[in-house]
Amino acid sequence: MAQINPSILSADFARLAQEAEAVRGADWLHVDVMDNHFVPNLTLGVPVVEALARATDIPLDCHLMIEQADRWAPQYVEAGAGSVTFHAEAAAAPVRLAREIRAKGARASMALKPATPIEPYEDLLPELDMVLIMTVEPGFGGQAFLDIMLPKIRRTRELIDKHGLDLWLQVDGGVSATTIERCAEAGADVFVAGSAVYGAADPAEAVRALRTQAEAATATAPWACAH
């Protein structure tokens, strides 16, 4: 089943509790944490995640675009995140970090920038609950979807299926009504959408519409039909 994770990077930061309520029915709330070092932008950190976890019952999907992920990622589990994503490019010991996140009770996910190939991480996949393929360069919302990432999504899905893993495949960046079907067809089943949701007149309806599109595309996708 397709999952839609609205990104609060596109929400009104002065009204985060209300913005979370506006997307009721979403599967997860995607929280972009940026440190102005790993990416050229600064957003929010542990205190805001703690406050958001108290303000909503939608589980939090924290995407850490930060340096020293090994040091900081476990704190986001303690802050209330149900899923924590670290970047492969920022983790010194990704297997150990994934195991620590899982041991603390959250789902462990690893993200790859557009230029980072999935193949070197094939043996790590059983240690993860989700892989995030960035479909824009991380750092800012509102960017155009990179179609050149579709083959990478397909290769990642092939590796997941090759090893028989129950692993979610998330895409983040430029996901909208015009791109979500291509992502689903390529093998993604978790979709981060920012402006496509929060820029809509009815964000909750936008979530439902995107999920319907993704599920329709998945139903006829070769990778799903083979399951």
N, C-alpha and C positions, 0 to 999 in steps of 0.2 A: 504493500500500500504506500502510495506517495505521501510524503510528509512535507509540510510547508512551515518554514521557520522565518517569520518576519524579523527583519534586522532593525533594531532600535537605533542604529546609526542614522536612519532616515526619519526617526521620530523626533518629537519636540522634547529636548532634554530637560526642559523646565516642567514637564508634565508626564514624567515617565510612568507613574502609576496609572494615570488615565490612558496613556498610549498603550500600555499592556492590556488594559481592559478593552480597548477598541479592537483588538485582534483576538478576542475570545473565540475559541474554536481552532486556533493554531495549535500545531503539535508541540512546538518549542518556541521560545523567544530567543533569538540570536543576539548575543551581546558581544560587540566588537571592542576588544581591549587593545589599545595602541599606546606605545610608549615614547613616540617621537625619536626613536633610535632604530629599531628594526624596520619601522615604516615612518615616513615623514608626516606624521600626524599624531596628535595627542587626544585621547578621548576620556576614558574613565577607568577606575580601578576597583580594588576590593571593597571599599566602603559603599560604593554605589551598587555593586552586585549584592552585597548584604542587604541593603535597603530594598532593592528590587525583589529579592527573594522573599522578603516579608510582605511585599505589596501585591504579589500575584501568585496564583496557584499554577500558572503555566510554567513548566519546567524550563530552566535556563540552560542554554547552549552557549557556553563562553568560548569565543575564538580569540586566542591570545596571540596577537601580532606584536610580540615583545622579545627582547633579548633575555638571556638567562632563564629560559623557560623551565629548566630543571629546578631552579630555585623558587620560582614564583607560582607555577601551575598548581601545586597542591593547596596553596592558600585559597584558590578559587573554589575548590571542592568544599573546603571548610566554610567559605562564605555562602554556600548554598547552591552552587552550580550542579546540575544533574549530568552534564556532559562538559568535558574540558578538552579543547583542541589546542595542541601546541604545534609549532611549525618545525618540520624536519630540519630546516636550515638553522634553527635557533636552539636545538636540543643537543646537548653533549652526549647524553646516554638515553636515547629514545625508548629502548626496551625497559630499562629501569624506571624511567619516568611514567610510562604507560602502566606498568605494574603498580606503581605508587598511587596513581590516580584511581585505578580500579580498587586497590586495597582500601582506599578512603571512602569508597562507595559510589563513585561516579563512573560514567562511561568515558573511555579514553579514546581520543581521536588525534590523528596526525594530518596536518595540512601541508600541501605542496604549492609553492609559487608556480606561475606558468612555466618558467624555464627549468624547473626541477623535475626530472623524469621519475616515474613510479618504479621502474624496473629494479634499481638498486635496493629498494625497500621490500621486495617480494617476501623475503624470509621473515620480515617483521610483522606482516599482516595478521598472523594469528594472535599477536599480542594486543591487537586493537579492536575497538568496537565500531569505528567509523574512519573512513578516509575522506578528507576534504580536498577536492581539486579546485583551486582558484581559477576562475574564468575571467578575471581581471588581475592587474597587478595590485596587491594588497596596499591599503593605506587610505583610500577615499571611496565614498559611496558615489553612486550616480554614473559610474563608468560604463562604457559600451562593452557588451559581451564579446569575448574573443572566440570566434568560431574555430580557430586553430587548436583550441583545447578539446574539441569533440573526439578526435582520435585518441587522445590521452585518457579521456573518460572511458572509451571503449576498451582500451588496453587494461585499465584498472579493473573494469568489470570482468574481463577475461581472466585476470589473475585471481580475483575473488572466487569465481566459479571453478577455476582450475583446482583450487585447494578446498573447495566445498565449504567455504566460510560463511557464517551468518554475520556479514559485515555490511554496514550501511555505507552508501557512496553519496557524499554530499557535494553539491556545487554551489559556489558563492561568487557573485559578480555579474551584474547585468542580466539577472534572471527576471523575465517578464512574460507577458502573454505571448510575445512574439518569439521567445527563445526557449521557453520551458519544455516544449514538446521535443525539440532537438536534443535537449539534455536527457530527457527521459528515454528517448529512443536509443541514445548512446549508452545508457546503463545507470544513470543517476536515479536515486530514489528518495533523496532528501534535498530540498531546494530552499536556499536562503534568498529571500526577496525583500528588498528595502523600499526603494521609491515606488516599485510596482504595487506595493501594499499601502504604505503610508502616504503616497501621493494620490491615492484613490479617494473618491468621495465617501465610500463605505469600505474601510479597511477589512472588516470581517468578511464581507461579501467578496472582496478581492482574493482573500485567502481561499475561500471555497471555490471560486472560479479557477484559480491556478491549480488547485488540487484536482479538480475535475479534468482539466486539460492534461495534466501529467499522467493521471490514471488512464485516460483514453489512449495516450501515446504509448504507455507501458503495455497495455493490453495487446498491442500488435507488434511490439518490439521483439526482434529475434532472440535477444538474451532472455527475456521474460518467458517467451513461448517455449524455450528449451528447458525451463525448470519443471 
